[in-house]
């Protein structure tokens, strides 16, 4: 009944038993190692979660502080740069307005930076330089259009309407440049809107309507700089300076030579611009009446040149 003992390499059952026993031992050791690692992980889990929450809260605090402080700082710098206007109208600094102004400024800086970096990465440096030159030119022309022209226009309206109706003759007029500029901006935009939208020829001449239509159809980026500076901006400035300087020379230089008293000279200086406005109004009404008569007789309204 006893089988003879076989060598280890021949007895297959012994080999199978040995392999199974070794596998069980290795599995047990691996299980013990996994249990130890799991215990270590369980011990480190809570501190890691706590550290992660602390870092997340700190990052959120720093990011929210930066995103609130930077716009407010940029808005305050912008408000300080125009503080003379705010003091004139007694407007106080407000951090809420500074925040929204700063957000707009930072957004513009971000968009410009992305635009510049994108053109540099794609090798479009020549297009970028051309774009910068066009924007610089448009900015200079727009600054003249929005600052110098409304100032002259508002000063002319102040001399023609506001000062003669509010300031007595025995008092010297005080010129509020910011108020004159705001009035000039309003009148300039209304005139531009009426000249572009309405077909009535009394708001602008045929030449001016052609200029505005060319700017609207072609685009300001494609128009030559000298034409814009000479025929558009220069023409308006020349008209306003002529309207302001000729009555001033008549009242200050020529009329005192006639030998009238100082009171009469002051009255002439005060009412020479309203008299000019009255002459312009009478001439305008005469031209309008003439156009209406021609329309009733002929059947069409001619292009009125003012």
C-alpha positions as CSV (number, residue, x, y, z in Angstrom):
1,X,0.0,0.0,0.0
2,X,2.9,2.3,0.5
3,X,4.2,3.7,-2.7
4,X,7.8,4.1,-3.0
5,X,9.1,7.6,-2.3
6,X,9.7,9.5,-5.5
7,X,12.1,12.2,-6.0
8,X,10.9,15.8,-5.8
9,X,11.1,16.5,-9.4
10,X,9.1,13.4,-10.3
11,X,6.3,13.7,-7.7
12,X,3.8,16.0,-9.3
13,X,1.5,16.2,-6.3
14,X,4.3,17.4,-4.1
15,X,5.2,20.1,-6.6
16,X,1.6,21.3,-6.8
17,X,1.3,21.4,-3.0
18,X,4.5,23.4,-2.8
19,X,3.4,25.9,-5.4
20,X,0.0,26.3,-3.6
21,X,1.6,26.7,-0.2
22,X,4.0,29.4,-1.6
23,X,1.1,31.2,-3.2
24,X,-0.8,31.2,0.0
25,X,2.2,32.6,1.9
26,X,2.8,35.3,-0.7
27,X,-0.9,36.3,-0.8
28,X,-0.9,36.5,3.0
29,X,2.2,38.7,3.1
30,X,0.7,40.9,0.3
31,X,-2.6,41.2,2.2
32,X,-0.7,42.2,5.4
33,X,1.2,44.8,3.4
34,X,-2.0,46.2,1.9
35,X,-3.6,46.3,5.4
36,X,-0.6,48.3,6.7
37,X,-0.7,50.7,3.8
38,X,-4.4,51.1,4.2
39,X,-3.9,51.9,7.9
40,X,-1.3,54.5,7.0
41,X,-3.6,56.0,4.4
42,X,-6.5,56.2,6.9
43,X,-4.2,58.0,9.4
44,X,-3.1,60.5,6.7
45,X,-6.5,61.1,5.1
46,X,-8.0,63.6,7.6
47,X,-4.8,65.8,7.8
48,X,-4.6,65.9,4.0
49,X,-8.3,66.9,3.7
50,X,-7.9,69.5,6.4
51,X,-4.7,70.9,4.7
52,X,-6.5,70.9,1.3
53,X,-9.4,72.9,2.7
54,X,-7.1,75.4,4.4
55,X,-5.2,75.9,1.1
56,X,-8.4,76.2,-0.9
57,X,-9.8,78.8,1.5
58,X,-6.5,80.7,1.4
59,X,-6.4,80.7,-2.4
60,X,-10.0,81.8,-2.6
61,X,-9.3,84.6,-0.2
62,X,-6.2,85.8,-2.1
63,X,-7.9,85.6,-5.5
64,X,-11.1,87.4,-4.3
65,X,-9.0,90.1,-2.6
66,X,-6.9,90.5,-5.8
67,X,-10.0,90.6,-8.1
68,X,-11.6,93.2,-5.8
69,X,-8.5,95.3,-5.0
70,X,-7.2,95.7,-8.5
71,X,-10.3,97.1,-10.1
72,X,-10.9,99.5,-7.1
73,X,-7.3,100.6,-7.4
74,X,-7.5,101.2,-11.2
75,X,-10.8,103.0,-10.7
76,X,-9.4,105.2,-8.0
77,X,-6.4,106.1,-10.2
78,X,-8.8,107.1,-13.0
79,X,-11.0,109.1,-10.6
80,X,-8.0,110.9,-9.3
81,X,-6.9,111.8,-12.8
82,X,-10.3,113.5,-13.5
83,X,-10.6,114.9,-9.9
84,X,-10.9,118.5,-11.2
85,X,-14.1,117.6,-13.1
86,X,-15.5,115.8,-10.0
87,X,-14.7,118.7,-7.7
88,X,-16.3,121.1,-10.2
89,X,-19.6,119.1,-10.0
90,X,-19.2,118.2,-6.3
91,X,-19.1,114.5,-7.1
92,X,-17.6,112.3,-4.4
93,X,-15.4,109.3,-4.9
94,X,-17.4,106.1,-4.8
95,X,-15.7,102.7,-4.5
96,X,-18.6,101.0,-6.3
97,X,-18.2,103.2,-9.4
98,X,-14.4,102.8,-9.1
99,X,-14.8,99.1,-9.0
100,X,-16.8,99.0,-12.3
101,X,-14.6,101.5,-14.0
102,X,-11.5,99.5,-12.9
103,X,-13.2,96.3,-14.2
104,X,-13.7,97.9,-17.6
105,X,-10.1,99.2,-17.6
106,X,-8.6,95.8,-16.7
107,X,-10.9,94.1,-19.3
108,X,-9.6,96.4,-22.0
109,X,-6.0,95.8,-20.9
110,X,-6.6,92.0,-21.0
111,X,-8.2,92.1,-24.4
112,X,-5.4,94.3,-25.8
113,X,-2.7,92.1,-24.3
114,X,-4.3,88.9,-25.8
115,X,-4.6,90.6,-29.2
116,X,-1.0,91.7,-29.2
117,X,0.4,88.4,-28.0
118,X,-1.7,86.5,-30.6
119,X,-0.4,88.7,-33.5
120,X,3.2,88.3,-32.2
121,X,2.9,84.5,-31.9
122,X,1.4,84.2,-35.4
123,X,4.1,86.5,-36.9
124,X,1.8,89.3,-37.9
125,X,4.0,92.1,-36.5
126,X,3.4,94.3,-39.6
127,X,-0.3,94.1,-39.2
128,X,0.0,94.8,-35.5
129,X,2.1,97.9,-36.1
130,X,-0.3,99.1,-38.7
131,X,-3.3,98.6,-36.4
132,X,-1.5,100.5,-33.6
133,X,-0.8,103.4,-35.9
134,X,-4.4,103.5,-37.1
135,X,-5.7,103.4,-33.5
136,X,-3.2,106.1,-32.4
137,X,-4.3,108.3,-35.3
138,X,-8.0,107.8,-34.6
139,X,-7.4,108.5,-30.9
140,X,-5.7,111.8,-31.7
141,X,-8.5,112.8,-34.1
142,X,-11.2,111.8,-31.7
143,X,-9.6,113.7,-28.9
144,X,-9.6,116.8,-31.0
145,X,-13.2,116.2,-32.0
146,X,-14.4,115.5,-28.5
147,X,-12.4,118.1,-26.6
148,X,-11.5,121.2,-28.7
149,X,-14.5,121.5,-30.9
150,X,-17.1,121.1,-28.1
151,X,-15.2,123.6,-26.0
152,X,-15.3,126.3,-28.8
153,X,-19.0,125.4,-29.5
154,X,-20.0,125.6,-25.9
155,X,-18.1,128.9,-25.4
156,X,-19.9,130.3,-28.4
157,X,-23.3,129.2,-27.1
158,X,-22.4,130.7,-23.7
159,X,-21.5,134.0,-25.2
160,X,-24.6,134.1,-27.4
161,X,-27.4,132.9,-25.0
162,X,-26.3,132.1,-21.4
163,X,-24.2,135.1,-20.4
164,X,-26.5,137.9,-21.9
165,X,-29.5,136.4,-20.2
166,X,-28.1,135.7,-16.8
167,X,-25.2,138.1,-16.1
168,X,-26.0,141.9,-15.5
169,X,-24.0,144.5,-17.4
170,X,-22.3,145.8,-14.2
171,X,-20.9,142.3,-13.4
172,X,-18.1,140.5,-15.1
173,X,-19.0,137.2,-16.6
174,X,-17.5,134.0,-15.2
175,X,-16.8,131.3,-17.7
176,X,-17.3,127.7,-16.6
177,X,-15.3,125.7,-19.1
178,X,-16.6,122.3,-18.0
179,X,-20.2,123.5,-18.4
180,X,-19.4,125.0,-21.8
181,X,-17.7,121.7,-22.9
182,X,-20.8,119.6,-21.8
183,X,-23.1,122.0,-23.7
184,X,-20.9,121.8,-26.7
185,X,-20.8,118.0,-26.6
186,X,-24.6,117.8,-26.5
187,X,-25.1,120.3,-29.3
188,X,-22.4,118.7,-31.5
189,X,-23.9,115.2,-31.1
190,X,-27.4,116.5,-31.9
191,X,-26.2,118.3,-35.0
192,X,-24.2,115.3,-36.2
193,X,-27.2,113.0,-35.6
194,X,-29.6,115.3,-37.4
195,X,-27.1,115.8,-40.3
196,X,-26.8,112.1,-40.8
197,X,-30.3,110.9,-40.2
198,X,-32.7,113.5,-41.3
199,X,-33.0,114.4,-45.0
200,X,-33.8,118.1,-44.2
201,X,-31.1,120.3,-45.7
202,X,-31.4,123.0,-43.1
203,X,-29.3,121.1,-40.5
204,X,-26.3,120.8,-42.8
205,X,-25.1,121.7,-46.2
206,X,-24.8,119.3,-49.1
207,X,-21.0,119.3,-48.7
208,X,-21.2,118.4,-45.0
209,X,-23.8,115.7,-45.6
210,X,-21.5,114.3,-48.2
211,X,-18.6,114.2,-45.8
212,X,-20.6,112.5,-43.1
213,X,-21.9,109.9,-45.6
214,X,-18.4,109.2,-46.8
215,X,-17.2,108.6,-43.3
216,X,-20.1,106.3,-42.6
217,X,-19.8,104.3,-45.8
218,X,-16.1,104.1,-46.2
219,X,-15.1,103.9,-42.6
220,X,-12.7,106.2,-40.7
221,X,-9.9,103.6,-40.9
222,X,-9.7,103.8,-44.7
223,X,-9.9,107.5,-45.0
224,X,-6.7,109.6,-45.3
225,X,-5.6,111.5,-42.3
226,X,-5.1,114.8,-44.0
227,X,-8.6,114.8,-45.4
228,X,-10.1,114.2,-42.0
229,X,-7.9,116.8,-40.4
230,X,-8.3,119.5,-43.0
231,X,-11.8,119.0,-44.5
232,X,-13.7,117.8,-41.4
233,X,-12.0,118.8,-38.2
234,X,-10.2,121.9,-39.6
235,X,-13.3,123.2,-41.3
236,X,-15.4,123.1,-38.1
237,X,-12.6,124.7,-36.1
238,X,-12.1,127.4,-38.7
239,X,-15.8,128.2,-38.7
240,X,-16.0,128.4,-34.8
241,X,-12.9,130.5,-34.5
242,X,-14.1,132.9,-37.1
243,X,-17.5,133.2,-35.4
244,X,-15.7,133.9,-32.1
245,X,-12.9,136.1,-33.2
246,X,-14.6,138.6,-35.6
247,X,-17.2,139.9,-33.0
248,X,-14.4,140.0,-30.4
249,X,-12.2,142.1,-32.6
250,X,-15.1,144.4,-33.4
251,X,-16.0,144.9,-29.8
252,X,-12.5,145.1,-28.3
253,X,-10.5,146.9,-31.0
254,X,-12.7,148.8,-33.5
255,X,-15.7,150.0,-31.5
256,X,-13.7,151.7,-28.7
257,X,-12.1,153.9,-31.4
258,X,-15.4,155.6,-32.0
259,X,-15.2,157.4,-28.6
260,X,-18.3,156.1,-26.9
261,X,-18.4,155.8,-23.0
262,X,-17.3,152.7,-21.2
263,X,-20.8,151.6,-20.4
264,X,-21.8,151.5,-24.1
265,X,-18.6,149.6,-24.9
266,X,-19.4,147.1,-22.2
267,X,-23.0,146.7,-23.6
268,X,-21.6,146.2,-27.1
269,X,-19.1,143.6,-25.8
270,X,-22.0,141.8,-24.1
271,X,-24.6,141.9,-26.8
272,X,-22.5,141.6,-30.0
273,X,-22.7,137.8,-30.0
274,X,-26.5,137.7,-29.4
275,X,-26.8,140.2,-32.2
276,X,-24.8,137.9,-34.4
277,X,-27.1,135.0,-33.4
278,X,-30.1,137.1,-34.3
279,X,-28.7,137.9,-37.7
280,X,-28.0,134.2,-38.3
281,X,-31.6,133.4,-37.3
282,X,-33.1,136.0,-39.5
283,X,-31.0,134.9,-42.4
284,X,-31.9,131.3,-41.8
285,X,-35.6,132.1,-41.7
286,X,-35.3,134.1,-44.9
287,X,-33.6,131.2,-46.6
288,X,-36.2,128.8,-45.3
289,X,-39.1,131.1,-46.5
290,X,-37.4,131.3,-49.9
291,X,-37.2,127.5,-50.1
292,X,-40.8,127.1,-49.1
293,X,-41.9,129.6,-51.8
294,X,-39.8,127.8,-54.4
295,X,-41.3,124.5,-53.3
296,X,-44.9,125.8,-53.7
297,X,-44.2,127.3,-57.1
298,X,-41.8,124.7,-58.7
299,X,-42.6,121.5,-56.7
300,X,-39.2,120.6,-55.2
301,X,-37.0,122.0,-52.5
302,X,-33.5,123.1,-53.6
303,X,-30.4,122.1,-51.6
304,X,-30.0,125.0,-49.2
305,X,-26.4,126.0,-48.6
306,X,-25.7,127.3,-45.2
